[in-house]
Amino acid sequence: MNNEVPENYEHIRSNGQGFYEQKRGLISVWGKEALQFLDGLITNDMKTLEEGGQMLAAFPNAKGRLLAVVRVLRQGDRFLFETEDATREKVFQNLFRFTFAGDFFVEDLSDQYRYFELYGTGESLPTAAASGVFFEAGTSTDWFVEDDQAKEFHSNLLRDGSVKITDDLHEILRIENGVPKYGIDMDETTIVPELGLDGLISYNKGCYIGQEIIARIHFRGHVAKLLSGIVLAFEAEGGALTNTELSTADGKNAGRITSVTYSRALDKTIALAYVRYEYLADGTELFVDKQSANVKSLPFVRMPK
């Protein structure tokens, strides 16, 4: 592990300023029929999104399985969709196909911006990129900064005392915060409600692609499995346990591990996992290769207010 991880971890977890730069997708949608088309494509209710407001949503396929998780920001008649780089092209193509059907336009802005995930509450953070586009993530404030201003923005963050978050440290924070990553914790085999993300789905908005299956799961009472936390009673390397099965004391399948890291806050190895519904209660003992592990609701660690 990078030697800077322990020191910078304590800095971030004590509400110190830090930033992580990565590639993300930013896609703009507008047109007189944009609201109509968008509302039929995503799980949340676009009609409730007010000027300057933002919401979490998912693009499902016709079987209710996940294409992408997005955040949506409304700027007047324009809607901005933010998503992982791994799902950027998928979201763009899913939207672009409707540009031939009506007054509906789509543009991929991703290459015009650099993306910074900012931690901490220092006054310099929200003002440093006044000309950019930002999204509130709960654990961070995430900025798309125009490419020609990004170098100065980066320098200003360092000048104002922000630490640069490495890939290793960001992975620890991601898992502790209970944030799933596409291709690791979720993909096109994931049924959208299995993510358990607050505010991801509206069950009152009416029809959209995949709505029938998603609604049926909700109104029958629960999903068969849910993304949850696991605290291991033993040390383990993350990659060694990826896709490892969870089991009960009598050998029944109880779920599957997706991501693993060591949490300095808990002084334990922790994992994200899909846990079968009947074993979701906090503290439930499960087993990984006959070694003990306990279920824990997400997030593992909450950021200080």
C-alpha atoms as one frame of an Amber mdcrd trajectory, in Angstrom:
protein
   0.000   0.000   0.000   1.173   3.540  -0.775   2.911   5.040   2.277   0.790
   8.192   1.940  -2.457   6.258   2.438  -2.504   6.034   6.293  -1.668   9.719
   6.843  -4.026  11.022   4.179  -6.747   8.618   5.299  -6.767  10.165   8.771
  -6.744  13.624   7.189  -9.846  12.887   5.060 -11.726  11.012   7.767 -11.236
  13.936  10.169 -12.888  16.223   7.581  -9.634  17.496   6.085  -9.608  18.732
   2.510  -8.667  16.321  -0.262  -9.368  15.657  -3.914  -9.445  12.734  -6.295
  -9.283  13.115 -10.047 -10.720  10.511 -12.371 -12.422  10.207 -15.743 -16.221
  10.520 -15.638 -18.941  11.043 -18.210 -20.933  14.277 -18.591 -23.764  14.266
 -21.141 -26.079  17.150 -21.991 -29.705  16.673 -23.097 -32.159  19.355 -24.214
 -35.140  19.982 -26.477 -38.891  20.514 -26.122 -39.502  16.786 -25.827 -36.498
  16.051 -23.611 -38.508  15.706 -20.413 -40.974  13.326 -22.049 -38.294  11.071
 -23.511 -36.107  11.085 -20.386 -38.974  10.235 -18.078 -39.562   7.074 -20.084
 -35.942   5.965 -19.812 -34.859   6.337 -16.179 -36.062   5.099 -12.795 -36.575
   8.475 -11.121 -39.286  11.069 -11.777 -37.854  13.775 -14.046 -41.056  15.814
 -13.687 -40.189  16.573 -10.059 -36.705  17.909 -10.824 -36.684  21.673 -10.263
 -34.273  24.264 -11.654 -30.836  23.706 -10.128 -31.964  20.447  -8.552 -30.320
  17.079  -8.989 -31.300  13.469  -8.476 -29.926   9.965  -8.582 -31.376   7.588
 -11.183 -30.666   4.447 -13.153 -31.068   3.464 -16.778 -32.590  -0.050 -16.778
 -33.168  -2.358 -19.718 -36.541  -3.935 -20.509 -35.865  -6.673 -17.932 -35.194
  -4.165 -15.126 -31.458  -4.837 -15.200 -28.906  -2.088 -14.863 -27.361  -0.219
 -17.774 -25.953   2.675 -15.724 -26.333   4.688 -12.538 -26.423   8.453 -13.184
 -26.840  11.751 -11.430 -29.048  14.281 -13.192 -28.757  18.063 -12.839 -31.339
  20.468 -14.273 -30.123  23.773 -15.706 -33.157  25.495 -17.191 -34.247  23.457
 -20.219 -31.019  21.455 -20.206 -30.372  18.251 -18.259 -26.852  17.114 -17.438
 -26.189  13.418 -16.841 -23.108  12.398 -14.860 -21.971   8.786 -14.873 -18.927
   6.532 -14.563 -16.528   6.448 -17.485 -17.333   2.747 -17.881 -20.998   3.570
 -18.601 -20.512   6.875 -20.436 -20.827   5.480 -23.973 -23.731   3.262 -22.979
 -25.677   6.237 -21.592 -24.864   8.384 -24.622 -26.015   5.754 -27.127 -29.142
   5.017 -25.103 -30.057   8.708 -25.323 -28.804   9.440 -28.834 -31.155   6.950
 -30.486 -34.096   9.227 -29.608 -32.681  12.267 -31.404 -34.321  10.951 -34.591
 -37.734  10.660 -32.955 -38.509  14.251 -31.978 -37.289  17.539 -30.533 -34.520
  15.910 -28.516 -30.785  16.626 -28.608 -27.782  14.979 -26.938 -24.132  16.031
 -26.638 -21.254  14.257 -24.897 -19.326  16.956 -22.991 -16.969  14.590 -21.181
 -13.793  15.505 -23.054 -14.342  19.224 -22.456 -14.008  18.837 -18.677 -11.841
  17.282 -15.999 -13.544  15.738 -12.989 -12.503  16.326  -9.377 -14.071  14.633
  -6.353 -13.609  17.000  -3.410 -13.680  16.026   0.262 -13.847  18.338   3.277
 -15.676  21.552   4.121 -13.028  24.196   3.510 -14.391  27.449   2.095 -12.059
  27.231  -0.891 -13.655  24.039  -2.201 -17.059  25.238  -3.432 -15.704  28.570
  -4.748 -12.599  27.300  -6.510 -14.539  26.175  -9.575 -17.314  28.746  -9.796
 -17.476  28.337 -13.577 -17.697  24.524 -13.458 -20.537  22.050 -12.995 -20.885
  20.390  -9.607 -22.842  17.524  -8.096 -23.401  16.818  -4.407 -22.633  13.194
  -3.553 -23.272  13.218   0.202 -19.680  12.238   0.962 -18.079  14.684  -1.462
 -18.682  17.611  -3.797 -17.866  16.612  -7.352 -16.759  19.161  -9.926 -16.494
  19.120 -13.694 -13.999  21.887 -14.465 -13.521  23.179 -17.992 -10.331  21.742
 -19.451  -8.589  25.105 -19.910  -9.161  25.970 -16.225  -8.387  22.565 -14.728
  -4.630  23.082 -14.302  -5.170  26.263 -12.293  -7.954  24.602 -10.302  -5.651
  21.697  -9.454  -2.905  24.081  -8.340  -5.326  26.088  -6.195  -6.473  22.956
  -4.381  -2.885  22.073  -3.487  -2.136  25.662  -2.477  -5.146  25.717  -0.160
  -4.032  22.578   1.668  -5.969  19.814  -0.099  -4.199  16.469  -0.284  -4.231
  14.444  -3.468  -6.092  11.184  -2.956  -4.416   8.160  -4.545  -6.230   5.321
  -6.295  -5.553   3.048  -3.288  -6.992   5.524  -0.800 -10.008   6.292  -2.975
 -10.829   2.585  -3.182 -10.801   2.355   0.634 -13.060   5.400   0.949 -15.388
   4.109  -1.787 -15.954   0.783  -0.084 -16.261   2.313   3.401 -18.858   4.724
   1.977 -20.766   1.826   0.397 -20.488   3.148  -3.160 -20.808   0.439  -5.834
 -18.549   0.540  -8.898 -19.671  -0.555 -12.343 -17.980  -3.722 -13.556 -17.101
  -4.734  -9.990 -20.162  -4.357  -7.752 -22.778  -3.924 -10.452 -23.280  -4.661
 -14.139 -25.991  -5.655 -16.619 -26.866  -8.726 -14.542 -27.819  -6.487 -11.579
 -31.524  -5.856 -11.060 -31.764  -2.143 -10.227 -33.461  -2.446  -6.764 -30.676
  -4.808  -5.621 -28.389  -1.772  -5.285 -30.472  -0.413  -2.416 -29.427   3.175
  -3.165 -31.649   5.786  -1.501 -33.548   7.985  -3.941 -32.671   5.889  -6.998
 -36.207   4.810  -7.941 -39.615   6.490  -8.005 -42.492   4.064  -7.603 -45.136
   6.708  -8.382 -44.020   8.131 -11.741 -45.669   5.716 -14.147 -44.242   3.835
 -17.087 -40.610   3.645 -18.136 -38.423   0.937 -19.647 -38.132  -1.926 -17.143
 -40.731  -0.396 -14.820 -43.009  -3.426 -14.687 -40.357  -5.758 -13.294 -38.907
  -3.164 -10.892 -42.372  -2.282  -9.567 -43.306  -5.958  -9.181 -40.246  -6.558
  -6.989 -41.089  -3.522  -4.848 -44.753  -4.313  -4.333 -44.167  -7.975  -3.534
 -42.147  -6.703  -0.549 -38.438  -7.094  -1.181 -35.625  -8.097  -3.520 -34.096
 -11.570  -3.334 -30.693 -10.065  -2.494 -29.324  -6.623  -1.659 -25.940  -4.886
  -1.776 -24.766  -4.784   1.820 -21.664  -4.676   3.987 -19.660  -7.573   5.402
 -17.107  -7.308   8.227 -14.636 -10.183   8.087 -13.196 -11.771  11.216  -9.950
 -12.471   9.349  -7.482 -10.617   7.146  -7.693 -11.024   3.383  -6.384  -9.491
   0.189  -9.163  -7.872  -1.791  -8.623  -9.612  -5.102  -8.485 -13.047  -3.506
 -12.103 -12.823  -2.315 -13.734 -11.218  -5.350 -16.832 -13.252  -6.311 -16.332
 -15.544  -3.299 -19.529 -17.137  -2.043 -21.026 -16.364   1.361 -22.660 -19.230
   3.197 -24.605 -19.958   6.364 -23.422 -22.201   9.197 -25.240 -25.132   7.593
 -23.735 -24.481   4.167 -26.600 -22.670   2.413 -25.708 -20.003  -0.118 -26.142
 -16.549   1.451 -24.674 -14.258  -1.193 -21.520 -13.182  -3.002 -18.629 -10.786
  -2.254 -17.774  -8.101  -4.835 -15.237  -5.655  -3.287 -12.831  -6.004  -0.348
 -10.531  -3.606   1.527  -9.013  -2.990   4.942 -10.818  -0.283   6.937  -8.545
   1.702   9.228 -11.588   3.173  10.991 -12.916  -0.268  11.933  -9.519  -1.989
  12.049 -11.147  -4.820  10.088 -11.219  -6.225   6.584 -14.546  -5.232   5.053
 -16.405  -6.134   1.879 -19.316  -5.139  -0.290 -21.504  -8.118  -1.078 -24.900
  -9.122  -2.370 -26.571 -10.759   0.618 -29.742 -12.812   0.353 -32.765 -11.111
   1.913 -33.225 -13.529   4.816 -29.703 -12.814   6.100 -29.645  -9.003   5.866
 -30.078  -8.178   9.547 -27.089  -6.381  11.069 -24.808  -8.771  12.914 -25.954
 -11.912  11.091 -23.055 -14.359  11.052 -22.116 -15.773   7.678 -19.053 -17.640
   6.496 -16.380 -17.191   3.841 -14.535 -20.448   3.231 -15.610 -21.543   6.735
 -14.268 -18.327   8.323 -16.641 -16.003  10.181 -18.034 -12.736   8.799 -20.875
 -10.473   9.946 -23.414  -8.456   7.977 -23.333  -4.682   8.420 -25.631  -2.101
   6.848 -24.016   0.524   4.639 -22.152   2.779   4.853 -19.441   1.273   7.023
 -18.161   4.742   7.971 -20.020   8.041   7.873 -18.254  11.244   6.885 -18.214
  13.913   9.629 -20.724  16.717   9.249
